[in-house]
Amino acid sequence: MSQFSFEYPLVLGLIVLFVVCAKWCKARNQAIYFPHVEQLLLTQSSKASWVVWLKWVGIVLAIVALASPVRTQHYTHSKKEGRDIVLVLDASESMRQYGFDPQNPYKSKFAVVKEVVEAFITKRINDRLGLVTFADVAFIASPLTFEREFLQDITRMQELGVAGKRTAINDAIVQSYTLLESSRAKSKIIILLTDGVDNMSKVPLDQLQSMMQKQNVKLYTIGIGRANRDYDAGYLTALAKAGGGVAYGAKDASMLLKIYEEINALEVTKIDDKQVVEHTYLYIYPLFLAILSLLLFIYLRSTKGV
């Protein structure tokens, strides 16, 4: 935002003083009679009028320069410490089940999850997000990106059966760590969602936990469905503990939405706003024009006799 002001606004009152003085403080010289003086004055008045204007322009601009005009601009400097977040989605055959959303019982688990994840992506304005999908195998569906609309499109495009039918949770986490390897963000987060039990991973749990404890990455796990029937709550809790995060369980769509909202509130992006004020002094411009006008006035009066 830009503002214009004078550093010494009271100085502008000198303009009124000059105007009053021009009217009431005229010098009284001895009168000398010249015949036909009225005709002589008429011929010179048109030439002298704009010369007088030069004098007044010079005086007014000099006073404006003395009042010191200033342009003030306010800037907001924001230092944002964004996070790198990898969303890990279970695309195994069990995600095809219906009834997870009581409001729409004919919608599959996977369809509900994609809608909730899309809403989560919308809220992470200053973060980079990536997507890993897994079933028999885990693959990177999207690299880390700031393009939220692009990532939402990629999320909608995910289909069940593309990666197989079974569940490779450990391999998906390893793939997520691989995605975060080159990240320079101070905060790195993985959010794993599954409705099953690991039955396909090549990486054993103890090896995975050892790797996780050496990495500065926080892991949140979300199990959907009925605990100990659809997913192993103890297993997900052990993973979250090793990753320094929290394990959640969601029995329906509304609980899942609340979990993502809670994670969103926990992982707030730090924004440090600082107000910067810049002053630009503009007196040099009216001062230059004032000197130019007064020099031209003096020149015309002394050489041309106007």
C-alpha positions in Angstrom: 0.0 0.0 0.0 1.4 3.4 -1.0 0.7 6.8 0.8 1.8 10.3 0.0 2.4 12.9 2.7 4.6 15.9 3.7 7.3 15.5 6.4 6.8 19.2 7.4 3.3 20.1 6.3 3.1 23.4 8.2 5.8 24.8 5.9 3.1 24.9 3.1 1.6 27.8 5.1 4.4 30.0 3.6 2.5 29.9 0.3 -0.4 31.9 2.0 2.1 34.3 3.4 3.7 35.0 0.0 0.2 35.5 -1.6 -0.8 38.0 1.2 2.5 39.8 1.0 2.2 40.1 -2.8 -1.1 41.9 -2.4 -0.4 44.1 0.7 3.4 44.5 0.8 4.1 46.2 -2.6 7.1 48.5 -2.6 6.2 52.2 -3.0 8.6 54.0 -5.4 8.6 57.6 -6.4 6.1 58.2 -9.2 7.4 59.6 -12.5 4.9 60.8 -15.0 5.2 59.4 -18.5 2.7 60.4 -21.3 1.0 57.6 -23.0 2.1 55.1 -20.3 -1.2 53.2 -20.6 -0.5 52.1 -24.2 3.0 51.1 -23.2 1.7 48.9 -20.4 -0.8 47.3 -22.6 1.9 46.1 -25.0 4.0 44.7 -22.3 1.3 43.1 -20.1 0.8 40.0 -22.2 4.5 39.3 -22.2 4.9 40.0 -18.5 2.0 37.8 -17.4 3.6 34.5 -18.1 6.9 35.7 -16.7 5.1 36.4 -13.4 3.7 32.9 -13.5 7.2 31.6 -13.8 8.1 33.5 -10.6 5.1 32.1 -8.7 5.7 28.5 -10.0 9.2 28.8 -8.7 8.1 30.1 -5.3 5.4 27.5 -4.8 7.6 24.5 -5.9 10.4 25.7 -3.6 8.0 25.8 -0.6 6.7 22.3 -1.6 10.3 21.0 -1.7 11.0 22.6 1.7 7.9 20.8 3.1 9.6 17.5 2.0 7.1 15.4 0.1 7.4 11.7 1.0 5.9 8.5 -0.6 5.5 5.8 2.0 5.0 2.2 1.0 4.1 -0.7 3.3 5.1 -4.2 2.5 4.3 -7.5 4.2 7.2 -9.8 4.1 6.1 -13.4 4.8 8.5 -16.1 5.7 6.8 -19.4 5.2 8.1 -22.7 6.5 6.0 -25.2 4.5 5.9 -28.9 5.0 6.5 -31.8 2.6 3.6 -34.2 3.0 3.2 -37.6 1.3 -0.3 -39.1 1.3 -0.3 -42.9 1.1 -3.6 -44.6 -0.1 -4.5 -48.2 0.1 -5.9 -49.3 -3.3 -6.4 -53.0 -2.5 -9.5 -55.0 -3.3 -11.0 -54.5 0.2 -11.3 -50.8 -0.5 -14.1 -51.7 -2.9 -16.5 -52.4 0.1 -19.7 -50.3 0.4 -21.4 -48.8 3.5 -18.5 -46.8 4.9 -20.5 -43.6 4.4 -23.9 -43.9 6.0 -25.1 -40.9 4.0 -24.3 -42.8 0.8 -24.1 -46.5 1.4 -23.6 -47.3 -2.3 -20.3 -45.4 -2.4 -17.1 -47.5 -2.0 -14.5 -46.9 0.7 -12.0 -45.9 -1.9 -14.4 -43.3 -3.4 -15.0 -41.8 0.1 -11.3 -41.7 0.9 -10.5 -39.9 -2.3 -13.0 -37.2 -1.6 -11.7 -36.7 2.0 -8.1 -36.6 0.7 -9.0 -34.0 -2.0 -10.5 -31.8 0.7 -7.3 -32.2 2.8 -5.2 -31.2 -0.2 -7.2 -28.0 -0.7 -6.3 -26.8 2.8 -2.6 -27.3 2.5 -1.9 -24.0 0.8 1.9 -23.5 1.5 2.9 -27.2 1.5 4.3 -29.6 -1.1 2.3 -32.8 -1.3 2.9 -36.1 -3.0 0.9 -39.3 -3.5 1.8 -42.9 -3.1 -0.7 -45.6 -4.0 -0.3 -49.3 -3.0 -1.8 -52.7 -3.1 0.4 -55.7 -4.1 3.0 -53.1 -5.0 3.5 -49.4 -4.1 4.2 -46.7 -6.6 4.5 -43.0 -6.7 1.4 -41.6 -8.3 2.6 -38.0 -7.9 5.9 -36.4 -6.9 6.0 -33.6 -4.3 4.3 -30.6 -5.8 2.7 -27.2 -4.9 0.1 -27.7 -7.7 -2.9 -28.6 -5.6 -5.3 -28.9 -8.5 -2.9 -31.2 -10.3 -2.7 -33.4 -7.3 -6.4 -33.5 -6.8 -6.8 -34.6 -10.5 -4.2 -37.3 -9.9 -6.1 -38.5 -6.8 -9.4 -38.7 -8.7 -7.7 -40.8 -11.4 -6.6 -43.5 -8.9 -8.5 -46.8 -9.5 -8.8 -50.0 -7.6 -6.9 -52.9 -9.0 -4.2 -50.9 -10.7 -1.6 -52.1 -8.2 -3.1 -55.5 -7.4 -5.5 -56.8 -4.8 -3.5 -57.4 -1.7 -1.8 -55.1 0.9 1.9 -54.1 1.1 1.9 -51.4 3.8 5.6 -51.6 4.7 6.6 -51.3 1.0 4.4 -48.2 0.7 6.1 -46.5 3.6 9.5 -47.3 2.2 8.3 -45.8 -1.1 7.2 -42.7 0.8 10.6 -42.3 2.5 12.2 -42.6 -1.0 10.0 -39.7 -2.2 11.1 -37.6 0.8 14.8 -38.4 0.4 15.7 -35.3 -1.6 13.4 -33.0 0.4 15.0 -30.0 2.1 11.9 -29.1 4.1 12.3 -28.8 7.9 9.1 -30.8 8.4 8.4 -34.0 6.5 5.2 -35.9 7.1 3.7 -39.2 5.9 -0.1 -39.9 6.2 -0.8 -43.6 5.6 -4.4 -44.8 5.2 -5.3 -48.5 5.0 -8.2 -50.8 5.7 -6.2 -54.1 5.7 -3.3 -56.1 7.2 0.1 -56.2 5.6 0.3 -59.5 3.6 2.5 -58.6 0.7 5.4 -56.5 1.7 9.0 -57.5 1.0 10.4 -55.3 3.8 9.9 -56.8 7.3 8.6 -54.7 10.2 11.8 -54.6 12.3 13.9 -53.4 9.3 11.2 -50.8 8.5 11.1 -49.5 12.1 14.9 -49.3 12.2 14.9 -47.2 9.1 12.1 -44.9 10.4 13.9 -44.2 13.6 16.9 -42.9 11.8 14.8 -40.5 9.6 13.4 -37.1 10.6 10.0 -37.9 9.2 6.7 -38.0 11.1 4.3 -40.8 10.3 0.5 -40.7 10.9 -1.4 -43.9 10.4 -5.2 -44.2 9.8 -7.0 -47.5 9.8 -10.6 -47.5 8.4 -13.2 -50.0 9.2 -13.5 -52.2 12.3 -10.3 -52.5 14.3 -8.8 -56.0 14.6 -11.3 -57.2 12.0 -10.5 -55.1 9.0 -7.1 -53.7 10.0 -4.5 -54.4 12.7 -4.7 -51.4 15.1 -1.7 -52.6 17.1 0.4 -52.8 13.9 -0.5 -49.3 12.8 0.2 -48.0 16.3 3.7 -49.5 16.3 4.4 -47.9 12.9 3.1 -44.5 14.1 5.2 -44.8 17.3 8.4 -45.6 15.3 7.6 -42.6 13.1 7.0 -40.2 16.0 3.4 -39.7 14.9 -0.1 -40.8 16.0 -2.3 -43.8 15.0 -6.0 -43.2 14.3 -9.0 -45.4 13.6 -12.1 -44.4 11.6 -15.3 -46.4 11.6 -17.1 -44.3 9.0 -16.7 -41.3 6.6 -17.4 -38.6 9.2 -14.8 -39.9 11.6 -12.3 -40.1 8.7 -13.0 -36.5 7.8 -12.4 -35.4 11.5 -9.1 -37.3 11.6 -7.8 -35.4 8.5 -9.0 -32.1 10.0 -7.2 -32.9 13.3 -4.0 -33.7 11.4 -4.4 -30.5 9.4 -4.7 -28.6 12.7 -1.7 -30.3 14.3 0.6 -29.7 11.3 0.1 -26.0 11.0 2.5 -24.2 8.5 4.5 -21.5 10.3 4.1 -18.1 8.6 6.2 -15.2 10.0 4.8 -11.9 8.8 6.9 -8.8 9.1 5.8 -5.3 8.2 8.4 -3.3 6.1 8.0 0.4 5.6 9.9 2.2 2.8 10.2 6.0 2.6 11.0 7.7 -0.7 11.8 11.4 -0.4 10.6 13.3 -3.5 11.8 16.9 -2.6 14.4 16.8 -5.4 11.8 17.0 -8.1 9.9 20.2 -7.1 13.3 21.7 -6.0 14.7 21.2 -9.5 11.7 22.6 -11.2 11.6 25.6 -8.8 15.3 26.4 -9.5 14.7 26.1 -13.3 11.6 28.4 -13.1 13.3 31.1 -11.0 16.5 31.1 -13.2 14.3 31.5 -16.3 12.4 34.3 -14.6 15.6 36.1 -13.6 17.0 35.7 -17.1 14.0 37.1 -18.8 13.7 40.0 -16.4 17.4 40.9 -16.7 18.0 40.4 -20.5 14.6 41.0 -22.1 13.4 43.6 -19.7 10.0 41.9 -19.4 
